[in-house]
Amino acid sequence: MWKYINKNECNKFLLSLNLINCKDEKKYIKTIYSISNNIEKNYKIYKIKKRNGKYRTIYEPNIILKQIQKQILINILNNKAISKYAKAYHKGIGLKDNAISHINKEMLLKLDIKDFFENISFLDVYNSCFPIEYFPKPVGMILTYLCTYDNHLTQGSPTSAYISNLVMKEFDEELGFWCDLRNISYTRYSDDMTFSGNFSPSELIIKVRKMLYKLGLELNNDKIHIVRRSSSQSVTGIIVNEKMQVNIKYRNKIRQEIYYIKKFGLISHLKKRKISIDKEKYLNMLYGRILYVLQINENDNKFIEYKLFIEKLRRQYKNMFRIE
């Protein structure tokens, strides 16, 4: 379809995508080409420490590139369907949807894809997101350059998460079908894969390894977890043994905060705990955490009580700060 398209037609195609807010067509095209040809100069790279003590590299795009990537996400990527087994980075789908398939199962198998974003290549992105069937090759290449860095996806770009779901779509569909035939529940939340039911873990792990190998991906051997019903089964932080419930550590932290507020009063509690944020931000943060618990289990009577208590407290302080 695009075999004989010329440069002017490619530029018109790029203009039609509305990647930046610029009415000057020449400036628009010049900006897109300049950024895509010098992509490394448009990122700030830094590391953040993970809970395990290791570091994660973050690639933060500059303002213009981030705007371009957001427009690619809105105007192009969001129109492409992802697999029903993918539960992350999709509007209206979240942690609860990832966990609900695994409630009250005999066994839970949790697997992790090693260095997920870093091992999704330029070619993976091009073929999955901007193929020749829908984009002139030069345009597809430019869009791919705008969404990758040094031949891979980055952590920090607005487009990376959704692109990862598109790259994994065939994998998810094939593996999901294989699992459905064996009465195994399967979901994937970014690089975290969860399986539940009554099955042979070794057979499933071998199957997943082979499928990932075809994509140039591999399992993280340090993050293979088999959890039986007799132990606490957690899926992306949600307990699923009999019903969905936020893990006890998270819940206890909230209980502790509520206890001290009731015992000492809000202001004294903040002073005693040396909590430096202002009262508004603190109450909003605590209220948000309570709502998260209730989002997972709306029938948790204790946390319904906490919710009402914080709402009352916010009303009491309405003359001291703005309540949203």
C-alpha positions as CSV (number, residue, x, y, z in Angstrom):
1,M,0.0,0.0,0.0
2,W,2.8,2.4,0.9
3,K,5.4,1.1,-1.6
4,Y,5.6,4.3,-3.7
5,I,4.9,6.9,-1.1
6,N,7.2,9.9,-1.3
7,K,8.7,12.2,1.3
8,N,6.0,14.9,1.0
9,E,3.3,12.3,1.5
10,C,5.1,10.9,4.5
11,N,5.3,14.4,6.0
12,K,1.5,14.9,5.4
13,F,1.0,11.6,7.2
14,L,3.1,12.8,10.2
15,L,1.1,16.1,10.2
16,S,-2.2,14.2,10.4
17,L,-1.1,12.6,13.6
18,N,-1.0,15.9,15.5
19,L,2.0,14.9,17.6
20,I,2.8,18.5,18.8
21,N,0.8,21.7,19.1
22,C,2.4,23.6,16.2
23,K,0.5,25.4,13.4
24,D,3.7,26.0,11.4
25,E,3.9,22.8,9.3
26,K,7.6,23.2,8.4
27,K,8.5,23.8,12.1
28,Y,6.4,20.8,13.1
29,I,8.1,18.4,10.6
30,K,11.6,19.8,11.5
31,T,10.9,19.2,15.2
32,I,9.7,15.6,14.7
33,Y,12.7,14.7,12.5
34,S,15.2,16.5,14.8
35,I,14.0,14.7,18.0
36,S,13.7,11.3,16.3
37,N,17.2,11.6,14.8
38,N,18.7,12.7,18.2
39,I,16.6,10.7,20.6
40,E,19.4,10.3,23.2
41,K,19.6,14.0,23.7
42,N,16.0,14.3,24.7
43,Y,16.1,12.1,27.8
44,K,17.3,12.7,31.4
45,I,18.6,9.4,32.8
46,Y,18.9,8.6,36.5
47,K,18.6,5.6,38.9
48,I,16.3,4.9,41.8
49,K,16.8,2.4,44.5
50,K,14.5,-0.6,44.6
51,R,13.4,-2.4,47.8
52,N,15.8,-5.2,47.1
53,G,18.7,-2.8,47.2
54,K,19.3,-2.9,43.4
55,Y,18.8,0.1,41.2
56,R,16.2,0.8,38.4
57,T,17.2,3.1,35.5
58,I,14.6,5.7,34.7
59,Y,14.6,7.5,31.3
60,E,12.7,10.7,31.6
61,P,11.8,12.4,28.3
62,N,12.0,16.2,28.0
63,I,8.8,18.3,27.8
64,I,8.5,18.1,24.0
65,L,9.2,14.4,23.6
66,K,6.9,13.6,26.5
67,Q,4.1,15.6,24.7
68,I,4.8,13.7,21.5
69,Q,4.7,10.4,23.3
70,K,1.4,11.3,25.0
71,Q,-0.1,12.1,21.6
72,I,1.2,8.8,20.1
73,L,-0.5,7.1,23.1
74,I,-3.8,8.9,22.7
75,N,-4.1,9.1,18.9
76,I,-2.5,5.7,17.9
77,L,-1.8,3.2,20.6
78,N,-5.0,3.5,22.7
79,N,-7.0,2.5,19.6
80,K,-5.3,-0.9,19.5
81,A,-6.8,-3.8,21.5
82,I,-4.7,-5.7,24.0
83,S,-5.2,-9.2,25.4
84,K,-7.9,-9.8,28.0
85,Y,-5.2,-11.5,30.0
86,A,-3.2,-8.3,30.3
87,K,-4.4,-6.4,33.5
88,A,-1.9,-3.5,33.7
89,Y,-1.7,-0.1,32.0
90,H,-5.3,-0.2,30.6
91,K,-8.0,2.3,31.5
92,G,-10.6,0.8,33.8
93,I,-8.5,-2.3,34.6
94,G,-6.3,-2.6,37.6
95,L,-4.9,-4.6,40.6
96,K,-8.4,-5.9,41.6
97,D,-9.0,-7.2,38.1
98,N,-5.7,-9.0,38.2
99,A,-6.4,-10.7,41.5
100,I,-10.0,-11.6,41.1
101,S,-9.3,-14.6,38.8
102,H,-7.1,-16.2,41.4
103,I,-9.5,-16.3,44.4
104,N,-9.7,-19.5,46.5
105,K,-7.5,-21.6,44.3
106,E,-5.5,-24.7,45.3
107,M,-2.2,-23.3,44.1
108,L,-0.7,-20.1,43.0
109,L,2.4,-19.8,40.7
110,K,4.0,-16.4,40.3
111,L,6.6,-15.7,37.6
112,D,8.5,-12.6,36.7
113,I,9.9,-11.5,33.3
114,K,13.5,-10.5,33.7
115,D,14.4,-6.9,32.6
116,F,11.0,-6.6,30.8
117,F,11.1,-3.2,29.2
118,E,14.9,-3.3,28.5
119,N,14.4,-6.5,26.5
120,I,11.6,-5.3,24.3
121,S,13.5,-4.2,21.2
122,F,13.1,-1.5,18.5
123,L,11.9,-4.2,16.0
124,D,9.4,-5.6,18.5
125,V,7.9,-2.1,18.9
126,Y,7.9,-1.4,15.1
127,N,6.2,-4.7,14.3
128,S,3.6,-4.6,17.0
129,C,2.7,-0.9,17.0
130,F,3.6,0.8,13.7
131,P,3.6,-2.0,11.0
132,I,3.8,-1.4,7.3
133,E,0.2,-2.4,6.9
134,Y,-1.0,0.8,8.6
135,F,2.0,3.2,8.4
136,P,4.4,4.1,5.6
137,K,7.7,2.6,6.6
138,P,9.5,5.9,7.2
139,V,6.6,7.1,9.4
140,G,6.6,3.8,11.3
141,M,10.3,4.0,11.8
142,I,10.1,7.6,13.1
143,L,7.3,6.7,15.5
144,T,9.3,3.7,16.8
145,Y,12.4,5.9,17.4
146,L,10.2,8.4,19.3
147,C,9.1,5.6,21.6
148,T,12.4,3.8,22.2
149,Y,15.9,4.5,23.4
150,D,19.1,2.6,22.4
151,N,17.0,-0.2,20.8
152,H,14.7,-0.8,23.7
153,L,11.6,0.4,25.6
154,T,12.3,2.7,28.5
155,Q,10.9,3.0,32.0
156,G,9.6,6.6,32.3
157,S,8.1,7.1,28.9
158,P,4.2,7.5,28.7
159,T,4.1,5.1,25.7
160,S,6.2,2.2,27.1
161,A,3.6,0.5,29.3
162,Y,0.9,0.2,26.6
163,I,3.4,-0.7,24.0
164,S,4.6,-3.6,26.2
165,N,1.0,-4.9,26.2
166,L,0.8,-4.7,22.4
167,V,4.1,-6.6,22.1
168,M,2.9,-9.3,24.4
169,K,-0.6,-9.6,22.9
170,E,0.1,-12.8,20.9
171,F,2.0,-14.3,23.8
172,D,-0.9,-13.6,26.2
173,E,-3.5,-15.0,23.8
174,E,-1.6,-18.2,23.1
175,L,-0.6,-18.8,26.7
176,G,-4.1,-17.9,27.9
177,F,-5.7,-20.4,25.5
178,W,-3.3,-23.1,26.6
179,C,-4.2,-22.4,30.2
180,D,-7.9,-22.2,29.6
181,L,-7.8,-25.8,28.1
182,R,-6.3,-27.0,31.4
183,N,-8.6,-25.0,33.7
184,I,-5.7,-22.8,34.8
185,S,-6.4,-19.1,35.5
186,Y,-3.7,-16.8,33.9
187,T,-3.2,-13.1,34.1
188,R,-0.2,-10.8,33.5
189,Y,0.3,-7.5,35.2
190,S,3.3,-5.9,33.4
191,D,6.2,-8.3,34.0
192,D,4.3,-10.3,36.7
193,M,2.6,-13.4,35.5
194,T,0.2,-15.2,37.8
195,F,-1.3,-18.7,37.4
196,S,-3.8,-20.5,39.7
197,G,-5.6,-23.8,39.8
198,N,-4.5,-27.4,40.2
199,F,-1.6,-28.1,37.8
200,S,2.0,-29.1,37.4
201,P,4.2,-26.1,38.1
202,S,7.2,-27.6,36.3
203,E,5.3,-28.2,33.1
204,L,3.9,-24.7,33.1
205,I,7.3,-23.1,33.8
206,I,8.8,-25.0,30.9
207,K,6.0,-23.9,28.6
208,V,6.4,-20.2,29.6
209,R,10.2,-20.4,29.2
210,K,9.9,-21.6,25.7
211,M,7.3,-19.0,24.7
212,L,9.4,-16.2,26.2
213,Y,12.5,-17.4,24.5
214,K,10.8,-16.8,21.1
215,L,10.3,-13.2,22.1
216,G,13.9,-12.7,23.3
217,L,12.7,-12.7,26.9
218,E,13.4,-14.9,29.9
219,L,12.2,-15.6,33.4
220,N,13.7,-14.1,36.5
221,N,14.8,-17.3,38.3
222,D,14.9,-15.4,41.6
223,K,11.2,-14.6,41.4
224,I,9.6,-18.0,40.9
225,H,7.1,-18.6,43.7
226,I,4.7,-21.5,44.3
227,V,2.2,-20.8,47.0
228,R,-0.3,-23.5,48.3
229,R,-3.7,-22.8,49.8
230,S,-2.3,-23.4,53.3
231,S,-0.1,-20.3,53.0
232,S,-1.0,-16.7,52.4
233,Q,-1.6,-16.3,48.6
234,S,-1.0,-12.8,47.4
235,V,-1.5,-11.4,43.9
236,T,0.0,-7.9,43.3
237,G,-0.4,-7.1,47.0
238,I,-3.9,-8.5,47.3
239,I,-4.6,-11.6,49.4
240,V,-6.8,-14.1,47.5
241,N,-7.1,-17.2,49.7
242,E,-10.8,-17.0,50.3
243,K,-11.7,-13.5,49.3
244,M,-9.8,-10.4,48.1
245,Q,-8.2,-8.5,50.9
246,V,-5.3,-6.0,51.1
247,N,-2.4,-7.6,52.9
248,I,-2.3,-7.4,56.7
249,K,0.9,-5.2,56.8
250,Y,-0.8,-2.5,54.8
251,R,-4.0,-2.7,56.8
252,N,-2.2,-2.7,60.2
253,K,-0.3,0.5,59.3
254,I,-3.7,2.2,58.7
255,R,-5.1,0.8,62.0
256,Q,-2.1,2.2,63.8
257,E,-2.5,5.7,62.4
258,I,-6.2,5.7,63.3
259,Y,-5.5,4.4,66.8
260,Y,-2.9,7.2,67.5
261,I,-5.2,9.9,66.1
262,K,-8.0,8.8,68.4
263,K,-5.7,8.6,71.4
264,F,-3.7,11.8,71.0
265,G,-5.7,13.9,68.6
266,L,-4.5,14.8,65.1
267,I,-2.1,17.6,65.9
268,S,-0.4,15.8,68.8
269,H,-0.2,12.6,66.8
270,L,1.6,14.4,63.9
271,K,4.0,16.1,66.4
272,K,4.7,12.9,68.3
273,R,5.4,10.9,65.1
274,K,7.4,13.8,63.7
275,I,5.3,13.8,60.5
276,S,6.2,16.9,58.7
277,I,3.5,17.1,56.0
278,D,0.6,19.4,56.7
279,K,-2.7,18.2,58.1
280,E,-4.6,18.4,54.8
281,K,-2.1,16.2,52.9
282,Y,-1.8,13.8,55.8
283,L,-5.6,13.2,56.0
284,N,-6.0,13.0,52.2
285,M,-3.2,10.4,52.1
286,L,-4.7,8.4,54.9
287,Y,-8.2,8.7,53.4
288,G,-6.8,7.5,50.0
289,R,-5.3,4.4,51.6
290,I,-8.6,3.6,53.4
291,L,-10.5,3.9,50.1
292,Y,-8.0,1.5,48.4
293,V,-8.7,-1.1,51.1
294,L,-12.5,-0.6,50.5
295,Q,-12.0,-0.8,46.8
296,I,-10.6,-4.3,47.2
297,N,-13.2,-5.3,49.8
298,E,-16.1,-3.0,50.0
299,N,-17.7,-5.0,52.9
300,D,-14.8,-4.5,55.3
301,N,-16.8,-3.0,58.3
302,K,-13.8,-1.8,60.2
303,F,-12.5,0.2,57.3
304,I,-15.9,1.6,56.6
305,E,-15.8,2.9,60.2
306,Y,-12.3,4.3,59.5
307,K,-13.6,6.0,56.4
308,L,-16.4,7.7,58.3
309,F,-14.1,8.8,61.0
310,I,-11.6,10.5,58.6
311,E,-14.5,12.1,56.8
312,K,-15.7,13.6,60.0
313,L,-12.2,14.7,60.9
314,R,-11.8,16.4,57.6
315,R,-15.1,18.3,58.1
316,Q,-13.9,19.5,61.5
317,Y,-10.8,21.0,60.0
318,K,-12.6,22.5,57.0
319,N,-12.0,26.0,58.4
320,M,-8.2,25.3,58.7
321,F,-7.6,24.2,55.2
322,R,-9.4,23.6,51.9
323,I,-11.2,20.3,51.6
324,E,-11.4,18.9,48.0
